[in-house]
């Protein structure tokens, strides 16, 4: 089989040096999945994935006195120089961030710029050139084979939530308000995360998300955005791969992608939602009812929704 290499560039921090990016999402060595091999740093790949790449915006002219004060000037990025000579029809642009009000203008700018360099452009919003869900990546360090073959781990606690204290948008702040409401109502769940607001009862940061999910029957999977039919993130994939029953707050994309009964819908981020969490997590009954659906959902995530599988199918279509 003629295996095509796929390079990657991203504006996400710490990805630009990751030579093994996505390798944990395949049972094969060195990032091979069927007819493709993920080689993020490959100098001359067959295809190039621009994964949430933020195109540089034109520099605004500065007054002369600021130019004098500035000792060094950042060189302008030549986009063609980072495309590694990959033909435009083989450059893929996948935008990952949701269309939050605060970043819609940036997302639209990225789509506009991508049309100059990319043959396929997609993102989880209606104004994307090709609206679509973001193919699945996950953040467990377990090997693909381990995730694929494991039975449910021992469940010993009712519910967990892994989140952060990011508050830069109204949606982030709404989630933090809900978090504090849950704790003030004394809902029993273990909270993990970084930079959480002072006053939160937290069990601290985690070196591995697995430790904050696998021992729990339920996991709160609350998206930053729930207002369209495209956006769904790793919050749901991570929860299911750890054999949790997610209590999910998000848009309708999950309903299209996963089997019925594999997750629970949190109705709202208010008193009604708090009452729902209290009732569900009081017993493990819902988890036992959903166990087979969770198993089915895990296989769909691992084999079908997997970003490597998406890339493999894309390459097949180009042949």
Secondary structure by P-SEA (a helix, b strand, c coil): cbbbbbbbccccccccccccccccccccccccccccccccccccccbbbbcccccccccccccaaaaaacccccccccccccccccccccbbbbbccccccccaaaaaaaaaaaaacccccccccccccccccccccccccccaaaaacccccccccccbbbbccccccaaaaaaaaaaaaaaaaccbbbbbbccccccccccccccccccccccccccccccccccccccccaaaaaaaaaccccccccccccccccccccccccccccaaaaaaaaaaaccaaaaaaaaaaaaaaaaaaaccccaaaaaaaaaaaac
